[in-house]
Amino acid sequence: MLSVRDGEVENLGVLYERHRGPLFNFFVRLTGSTQAGEDLVHDVFLRMLKYRHTFEARKRFTTWMYQVARNAHFDSWRKRQHEVPLEAGGVDTGEALPSQEPAPDARLAHSQEIALLQEALAGLPVESREVLVLSRFQHLKYEEIATVLDCGVGAVKMRVYRALKELRERFTLLAQRRPDEL
């Protein structure tokens, strides 16, 4: 990114190839839409080109990238004024099944649990969903998330704790409503 910042913009292609997948997954988990995810990834890289002068060498690139991504998502959300709900089973979690084939009933139960978890995640407020996606799916450290969210590490820990608690409650409620599916 330092070379892109210093005028070698052709190097942005290397960054795009390296980071488009994780960024796409971030957006799909936030929006529930692959189309919105693709659009937002492209928007982020255009913004990175436009605002390349704001990148600081002392910061990690991924932290800066997720700050840009968060702003792009917020601007997109503000334009739409509503969140697109995740559809149960509509998001590929990227989790591969073990190579040893489980029994069909175990696979069905697992896929239903995944669908319920996705539905519970979709029901969270965007702030809670965002902090969970950054910490659990994008594997950012709390310090990096604090930089992205412009808050302290303690606040990030509290947000993650509260979001996980709310996710657990929503999942439990959904599972109780549909016990025959599990």
Residue pairs with C-beta under 8 A, 6 or more apart in sequence:
1 15
1 48
1 52
1 55
1 61
1 64
2 55
2 57
3 11
4 11
4 12
4 15
4 48
4 49
4 52
4 55
5 52
5 53
5 55
9 49
9 52
12 45
12 48
12 49
15 45
15 48
15 61
16 45
19 62
19 65
20 41
20 45
22 138
23 40
23 41
23 44
23 65
23 69
24 37
24 38
24 41
25 37
25 94
25 137
25 138
26 66
26 69
26 133
26 134
26 137
26 138
27 36
27 37
27 40
27 41
27 69
27 73
28 34
28 36
28 37
28 91
28 92
29 91
29 121
29 129
29 133
29 137
30 73
30 126
30 129
30 130
30 133
31 37
31 40
31 73
31 83
31 84
32 84
32 85
32 86
32 87
32 90
32 91
32 122
33 84
36 76
36 84
39 76
40 69
40 72
40 73
40 76
43 72
43 76
44 65
44 68
44 69
44 72
47 68
47 71
47 72
48 55
48 65
48 68
51 68
54 64
55 61
55 64
56 64
59 147
60 144
62 140
62 144
63 140
63 144
63 147
63 148
66 134
66 138
66 140
66 144
66 148
67 147
67 148
70 130
70 148
70 149
73 130
77 83
77 126
83 126
85 122
86 118
86 119
86 121
86 122
87 122
88 115
88 116
88 118
88 119
88 122
89 111
89 114
89 115
89 118
90 118
91 118
93 114
93 118
95 114
97 107
97 110
102 110
109 182
112 181
112 182
113 182
116 171
116 174
116 175
116 178
116 181
116 182
117 167
117 171
119 174
120 167
120 170
120 171
120 174
121 129
121 132
121 167
122 129
123 170
124 132
124 163
124 166
124 167
124 170
127 159
128 159
128 162
128 163
128 166
128 167
129 163
130 149
131 145
131 149
131 156
131 159
131 160
131 163
132 160
132 163
132 164
132 167
134 140
134 144
134 145
134 148
135 142
135 145
135 156
135 160
140 148
142 153
142 156
142 157
142 160
143 153
145 156
146 152
146 153
146 155
146 156
149 155
149 156
149 159
175 182
